Amino acid sequence: MAKPSVPPAIESPLVIASNRGPVTFEPDGAGGYEPRRGAGGLVTTLSGVFYRDEATWVSAALSDADRVVPDEAAVDESIGLQLRFVSLDPDVYEGYYNEIANGVLWFTSHFLWDIARAPVFDAKTDEAWSAYEKANRAFAEVLDAAPADAVFLVQDYHLSLVPRYLRDLRPNARIVHFSHVPHPGQTYVRLLPVGVRESLVRGVAGADVIGFQTRTWAENFLLSARALPGAKADLRRFRLSLDGRTSLVRPFPVSVSAEPLRAMSADPEVRTIREEIKASLGDQKLLLRVDRLEPSKNILRGFRAYELFLRRHPEWHGKVRFLALLTPSREELDAYREYGDECLAEAHRINTELGRDGWAPIVVRLQHDLPYAVAAYGVYDALIVNPVFDGMNLVAMEGPLVNRKVGALVLSRNAGAFGRLGRHAIGVNPFDVRETADAIAQALEMGQDERTRRARGLSRTVLAHTPATWLADQLNLLDRAVGLRADD
């Protein structure tokens, strides 16, 4: 009997699901609604990819207007996306997003627990996990309203259970789940309650294709999945067989779009900001970081490494400025607020101890201001990106695309981006402030020939990959995965 033909995924309507969408709506004062651009690395990554009229983006309602905006008005005009919102009860959203997704899963995926003291799982955890399940079911139910031939692209750790729930509703659905964060592997993931970690694996395994930023994170997932009863994880062919289905597991390293960044860099407003930054520096060199103000970004050790550099190299006093552009993040959580306060206090201490009239070693700017960040990218002499762990890290890619001073990159070896950019960057162990201090010195004192060679290598490597190819690779593999399903 002839096998059924499989329509190519790349020609089908796309439905993207993520916690945060490309825009959220607010009343415009005239009885209508106006969109406000969403924040976050995932939105930045994906917004430049989905440009087709038949694409729909499903996200959580984050404002009162999101809950009531009519479907015909819910359009992202900049990229032609249809928008749909999942309205969650505030208590459900609190448990799903703050307590589980960011309070538990983020800390686990980035190895952030102080395991002598945390985590502690109890009845409150069970209540929050129930909210996480309810939220994921609500997303699956909204997705189920999509056209019969839709391809579902489910994003990140917030929605790890959606593939399985959607599979229950649509047994023949074509589903990709992509994790933008690291996977911590079989040992560290055992910190989670048994039921939670098994549900997470089974949830993701409802997808035909399971994607990660790097091969290491994909291998870690397969190794942890092997512990489930009935699971067969094939690390040679990168396949997971579970609950009567086979999923293909692959790395799909995400990239950034050069054209929008370079267009913004050329904008008159950004040029003005760039000139203002240059004028404020005078003859000083610029060490830059651009980060969310949260524990995984390792800001505290970055400040301490810079302090050590200054103490080892007093000749640099007054000749370098560390500009830290930090975006407050997840301030609903005590751990994030406390970490942010500690970072600001550390910068103040360093400035008090080492600064002098007319020179502050560290300038911290709390902001969510992409034009200012792009302007600063243009003039750095060294960019420091030292997360404790990171799925990829887009800052490490954005900076080299628009930098005009052949700036050097100091990059954590635990960032997914290191696998792509490492040979052109100065690699560091993010926990070793001595090595990071030496890397800062190397970045600032590097000769022009080496600086030029490395900067060109960084730019060429980033330009070799695009968000469009990232998406196409997933859709092509999805066709193969669905073909394997038809063969079974």
N, C-alpha and C positions, 0 to 999 in steps of 0.2 A: 504493500500500500504506500502510495506517495505520502511523504511527510508534509504537514501543513507549512505553507510559506510563512516566513517571519518578516513582517514589515520592518524596515530599517529604523532603528530608534532615532537616528539623526533627522528623519523626516516627520516625526510624530510631534504632536503638541506636548510641550514640556510643562510640568507642574513642579515648582520648587517649593519646598517646605523648610522653614527655619523659624526659630523663636522670634528673631527680629527681622523685619522686612526692610525694603529699601527706603520706604517713607512711612511716616505716621501722620495722621491728619489732625488739624485743629480748626475750630470755627473761624471763618474769615470776617465775621462782623456784618455780613450782608446776607445771612441766611444760608450760606454755602460752606464749603470746606476747602482749606488750603493744605497742601502737603508740606511736610518738613522732612528734609533728608535724614535718613537714619544714620546711626553711628556704629562703629565697630569694624574690626578687620574683616569679618565674614561678609558683611554688606559691601565693604569696599571691594573685596575680591570678586564677588558675584555680580555686582551691578553692571559691570562692563561686559558681561558674557551674554546675558539673556536679552536679546534685542528683537526677537521675532514676535509678530502680532499674536500668535497663538500661545505664547508663554503666559503662565499664571503663577503668581507668587503668593503662597499662603503663609501667614505669620500670625503671631499672637497680637490681639488688640492691646495696644499700650496706652491708648488715650480714650476718653469718653467718645470723641468723634470717631475713632476707629470702629467703635461698637455700633454706630448708627449711620455711618456714611453709606449712601446707596451704592449698590454694586456698579451701576453705570457711571458713577462718579469716582469710583476707586480705581484710578489709573495713574501709573507713574508716567507722566507725559514725556520725561526726559529719555526714557528707553522703551516706551510703548508697552509696558507690562500691565496686564490685568492683575488687580490685587484682591485678595480675599483674606478676611480676618477671622481668627478663632477667638471667640469671647469666653474667657475663663472667669469663674468666680474668684474674687480677690484672695480668698483664703486658699483656694486651689493653686492659684498662681504663686502665692508666697511659698507654699510647700514644694511645688514643682520647680520653680526657678531659683529662688534664693536658698532654700534649705537643702534640696537634693542636687540640682544641676550645678550651682555655684558653690554651695556649702559643703558638698560631698564629692561629686564627680570631678569638678575642676581641681580640687585639692588632691584627689587621687591621681588623676592623669598627669599632673605636674609635680608629683612627689613632694608635696608641700606639708605633709603632716609632721607635727612634732610628736612622734609616736610614743614617747614616754608619757604623754598627756592626752593626746588626741589621735584618732577619733574615739568617741564613746557613743555607741549605738544603743538606743533604748526605745521605749514606747513612742516617744516623740518622733524618732526616726521612722517608725512604722507608719505614723500618721502622714508624715511628709512623703514617704514613698507611695502611699496610696494616692496622694495628690499628684505625684509624678505620673502614675499610671493613668489617672483620670485625664490629665492634660494630654498625654500621648494618644489616648483613645479619642479625645475630642479632635485632635489634628487628623487622625486617620479617618474619622467620619466626614470631616470637611473634604479631605482628599478624595473620598469615595464618590463625591458628586462630580468629579472631573469626567471628560469624555472617555468613552470606552477604550480608545486607542492611545490614551495618554501615557507618557513616561514620567515616572515620579523620581525626583531627585531630592532625597531627604538629607538634611544637613545637620551634622554635629551631635554632640553628647546630650543636648537638651531633648532630642527626639530619637533616642536609641530604641525605644519600644515600638515606634510607629511602623517600621517595616512588617513586623509580625502582625500587629493589629490590622494593618491594611491588607495583608495577605489573607487574613481570616475573612475579610469582607470581599476581597477580589482575588480568588485563587490564582488567576492568570495575569495579574498585574505585573508590569515591568518596573522594577524598583532598583534604584541605586541608593546606598547609604554612604555618605562621605564624612569622615571624622577629621576635623581641622586641628584637633589637639593630639598630643602624644598618647600612645597606649603604654601603660606602665609595666605590662608584662605579668607573668603568672605569679611571681612572688609578691609583688607589691599590691596587686589587685586582691590578694587574699585578705587585705585589711577590711574589705567590704563584707557585709553579711552574706552568707552562702546564697540565700534566696535572691538577693539583689544582684550579685555578680552573675548568677546563672540566668536571671531574667534579662540582663543587659546583653549577654551573648546571644540568647535565643531571639531577643528582639531584633538585633542587628542582622542575625542570620535569616530573617525573613526576606532580606534583599537578595536579588540575583547577583549584584556586584557590590562588594564592600571595599570602599576606598580609604586610603590613608595618605598622609603627606610623604612618608618615607618608607623604604623597605623595612627598616628596623621596627617602626610602629606596626606594620602589617605582620611581621614575624611575631612580635610580642602578642598581638591579638590571637594569632593561630595557636601559639604555645599555651595561652591561658584558656582557649576554647577546648583544648584537648582534655582538660580535667572534667568536662561535663559528661555525664553518663550518656552513652550512645553517640558521642561526637567522634568524627574522624577528621583530623586536621592533617592535610597533606602539605608539608612545608616545601616539597620539591616542586609541586605543580601549583602551589598557592591556592588550595581549594579547601573548603569546609563543608562536610556533609553532616547534617543535623536535622532531626525531625523529618526525615524522608525527603530532604531537599539538598541540593548542592549549590553553594555560593562560590563565586570566584573572588579572591581577595588580592588586591593589587595596590601598589603605590602610584599615586597620581600627584606629583608635586605641583602645587599651585604656583601661579606667577602673578605678576601685576601688569596692567596695561600701560605702556609707555606713553601713548599719545595723549591721554587726558592729563597725565602728570606734567608732561612737557608743555602742553597748552596752558595749564595753570601757571607753570613757571614763567611763561612769557607774558602773562597777563599784566597790564600796567599796575594794578594794585599790588601784585606780588613783587614786581620789580621795585616798586617804591619801598616796600617792607625790606626787601633784600638790601637795598642801598642804605636804609636806616640801620640795619644790623651791622653792615660793613663799617659805617661811620662810627657806630658806638664801640666797635672793636679797636679802632685805630690800628696800631701795629701788633695787637695781640693775635695769637692763633685761637681758633675756635674748636673746642671739643664739644660735640653735640650728642645728646640722646633725645629720642622721641618715643614716649611710652605711655601706656596706661599706668596709673598709680596703683599698682597691685603687686602682691608678693611674688608671683612667678617671674616678673620682669627683673628682679634682682637689683633694684635701684640702690638699696642700702649698701651692698658690697661694691657697687660701682662707685659710689661716693667715697667709700673707705679706700678703694684702690687708688683713686685720684688723690686723696689726701696723702697716701703713702708715696705716690709719685712726687708730689710737691715736697715732702720731707726729704726724700732722697735726692731731689734735684732743685735745690733752692735757687739755682740760676733761672728757673722758669717762673719764679714769683713775679707777678705783674706782667707776664708775657703770654699768658694763656687764660682763657675763660672757658669754664664748663657751663654750657647752656643746657638746662634740663627742661624740656617741654613735656609736661606731665598732665594727663587727662584723668581727673578723678573717676573712679570706677567702682561700681557695686557698693556704694556707701551704706546700703542697708545692712551690710554684714559687718559685725564688730571687727573681725580679723582684717578686713580691708581698711577700715577707718584707722585702726590702731597702727597698721603698717604704714599708711600714708603719713600719719602724725610723726611716726618715728623717722621716716625719711626726711621730712621737713626739719625736724629737730636736729638731725645729723648734719644737714647742709648748713644750718645756722651755727652749729658748733664749729664746723670747719672754717666757716667764714670768720667767726669770732677769734679763733686761735691763729689762723694763718693770713687773714686779710689785713689790709692796711688802707689808709686814706686813698680813695680813688680806685681801689681794686678789691672786688669781691671775688674770691676764687670760683664760687658757684653761684650762678643766677638761675633760680627756679621760677618757671612761669607755669601756673596752673591754667589750663585752657583746653578747649576743644576747638581748635582753629587751624583747619587744614591749610589755608593759604599762608599763614605764618610759618607752619612747619615746612611747607614746600620752599618758602623763601629761605629758611635756615638751611635746608638741605643744599641749597645752591652755594653756600659759602663756608661749609665746614672744612677744616683741615683734617679732622679725624671724627669718625662716627663710632660710638660704642653701642653695641647690641649684645648684652651679656645675660640673657635669661637663664634661670636655673635649668629649665627645660622649655621647649617651645615646639609646637607642631611643625611650623615652618618659620615664620617671622617676616612680615612684609616690609618693615622698616629697613631691613638689611638690603632689600631689593629697590625700594623707592629712592633711597638716598643716592646711590650711584647713578641712577638714571638722570638726575637733574643737577648733580653737583658740578660746579664750574671750576673747582680748584684741585682736581685730581686728588680728592681726599681719600685717606686710608680708612679701612674698615676693621675695627676690633670686634670679633665675632665669637660668641660662645660655641664651643664644640657640641653642646647639647641642643642647639637650635637646629630644626630640620633644614634650615637654609644652609647650614655648614656643609652638608653633603654636596650641594651645588656650587657654593661660592668659596668654600674653604681654601682652595689653593691660591686664591687671589686675596684672601683676607689674612689678618693676624689672628690665629686661633688662640682661645684661652679656655682654661678650666674655670667656669663661672664661680666656683667656690674658693679659688685661690687668688686672694687679693694681691699677693706678690707677683704672680705671673701677669695679672691684669695690669698692675702698675708698670711692669716692664713693657707690656704691649702698648700702653699709652705713650710711654717714652719713645718706643720704636715708631709708632704712628706719627708722632709730632716731629721726630728728628730724621725721618726717612729721606733719603736722597731723591732728587727730582726724577731721575731715570726710573728708579724702582717704583716710585709713587705713580708715575705715568703708566708704567707697564701693568701694575696691579689694578689701577682704576679702569683702564681699558678692558682688562680681563673681566672685571666685575660687570661692567656695562654690557659687554658682548654676551656674557653668560645669561644675564637677566633677559636680554632681548631675544635670546634663542628660544625662549618659551613664552607662550601667551595664554591668557585665560581661555581663549577660543580653542586652542589645542588641548588644554586641560579638560574642557568639556567634551570635545570630540573623542578623545581617547576613552572616556568613560562610556559614551554612547556606543562606540564601536565594540567595546568589550561587552556591553549589555546585549547587543545583537548576538554575540557568540554565546553568552550565558543562556539566553533564551533558546538558542538553537540546541544547546546541550540538553535543556529541559525537554525540548520536543523529541530528542533522541531517546530519552529515558522510557 
